[in-house]
Amino acid sequence: MSGHPVIIWTEADETRSARWRSEGGAPPPKRVVIADDRMTADAAYRLACEGTALLWRGDFQNARQLLQALARRTDRTSGKSRKPPKPVSSPIEAFNLHRQAQSQRARVLAMLLLPLDADYSIPLRRAPDVRQACNEAYGAGDKPSVVSLRELLGLIGAHEWRKKGVEIPALGDRIHPHYGVFSPVRGEYVGLVADAPLPACARSLAFDIGTGTGVLAAVLARRGIARIVATDQDPRALACARENMTRLGLTPQVQVVQADLFPEGRAPLVVCNPPWLPARPNSPIEHAVYDPDSRMLRGFLGGLAAHLEPGGEGWLILSDFAEHLGLRSRGELLAMIEAAGLKTVGRIDVLPHHPRASDAADPLHAARAAELTTLWRLAVR
């Protein structure tokens, strides 16, 4: 098990160990007790809040019910279920409190652990077959391991999304996200790229920066652009985008390459949908939402002029959610654009369609209700 984190516990008066799995990079719990169907939810919650992990040896379905019970207790404690929510002095305070509550909730729920055999079978009663889901997320198994039930359920959910895909009206087809790759369930930004007027010179080539599932590259290909170079630096995203291009029959048009932002050369159209919030992600999947210090946004704007052909356009697709939360001002964004030697030649706005925008109980409702997603059409000054 060298090179991998190891979790250690005592069971039947013996010291035991197994590989520790955490996609979020959480360290293995230092205190572990054996738990089964006899443990009450109150006792489990008390131990989890104290930082003691519960390695489950009972029925799998009972473990799922226990996780739900832990979630209810955590939500009551955090005040999530109270209405109206506690008043806050500013949007950024609401955001910070929301993130703090999310982080605490995740820590408590991650304390319920399950064993996995070397082939990812779960050695528990009424356990589902998760071998394919685990192979997709972790790669081939070789040794027994331990994982939180919460993470395992995320793997199962991601496997189902990968199988059935996400319907993309602009494609008239589906995109199949892989585990750890952001799913294009919010269609506003896809619709913007599908409907924005193409520059006259852009029919030959486009770059899609940070392609993820490849959805925007696919939309550009279906719009008739002869060649698209789609970049990403995450191996999962690269594999996901390539698989989607193959599935959609777009491999002759779309080249998926590993790069930190831009590929070599210039293009008449360069498209980027960076993470929208300048904050630190708490898990790998959050890298598609949180961009510390707006690194990707700054990198895209800073390098765009050097990768645009004369007369070309850069399309920046960005929500103003961060502005409504007080995380970044409109002035800061405009200053980044100007400092990069760029100008705005047009913009297209769209209101959010997702259910949370109309959920008054959401602690960030005011910001979500005011949100606009914009396609900024940028050119070299």
Steps between C-alpha positions, in 0.01 A plus 500: 500500500803726476425829331136498607342623826414220742222483757572302819250363751460233765252218447467171689800604710716525186652803331384514141565731207381568147551751226316825569305652212391864494457688174494824698842426646372474858746326732396164649316536832721448803225344711297212357242280671307202363128565451206288390120488499484527880641853507242776544501812288551721807807303606638504146444874471675568830804296395513656152489853644790407729704391198465126556441302181260206487615200296175326408463124533121478482240504224578736209147639473500570873821695452324716240216564742749592771669746264165666435440522876840661548418751225172596669674557832776702336249717315302567818815598684621731224162669483449403138143392566401818681281753319562784453881471498702693754557861381850580378670834450619447142487258206861400555424413863210285381734328255767437763247363748352280229842359408584449866176307555564294185852415617385400849220289356743325266742425786230340715347294219843380386544318833286203390738261323461184294752225417580410141660175390791507255259478203273771653236257618331611823511217756169597664144364492275646228788694348473605133759414239714815480799347324450680169433835668817466707709390203383806308594734784806335657644280228564128541490376859782302652465504879222527760410857585269715709288790371231722645146396410432857390780487244391157384145621439649784296684245289178306444315819400779599261492154344127539431554844343775352286269221382192706418664833412365856515264619228640806321231666286759699303652169387182302465695231680654408835830571670629230736699646793764293677559493873681816608405693184239773537168401347337757265170490686470880489414564138516882494866519409466231234210687343705819485774329297239337278325830418770769497582636150817341366773737378524490124855369517425224753376222272841337467632465856409553865664429836294376797701575814432274801267272307386272786244262351560653156147639480596843362741350247217274383262796467756692295555197276126460445488870405726418207846608618737280305753434777496546876795452734365427849740522795502390860767395749295252702543138381139416585370793295720409206377141502141617540517751215663249265236240578221751439649608168519136392144436613374808311701418187698824530853360529592617146411859599605521865855443621526463879844592633658532844597859573488753781262742328610567139630267230769617262411751232215741441134462413228736378274386785613409852233391751534457876252429780721528812390427857276782613590548867842621622521274804683186608343167396450236769490201264615413146155549345487854643792606279239558228322752725771654719808673356737629773595864431329466160810320371339349191304817420816712525699246300245492220470876474874550534584258220208562266654778288801283420275216378244694294537543127449857367130581503423202725290485815540348843181382665508512878198331657469618859228529762485817711412289807837592654413869467172457685685315776763772532783266393592699188374834373400589145773763511761233571384293203505799266845595626626146421360529147662840444836395652509206257480739203143394420173679434137390518331495159174352624335301774204266532328442835272223617309443824559179695253215447605274787253442790722655768456844341138498621555324834437766766627263772846486343745701716640656182161566341542876456821453300362207300181690410703795366749287307567544130721283284675699230686416182758779468615552139858621529745626241853640502512878548 
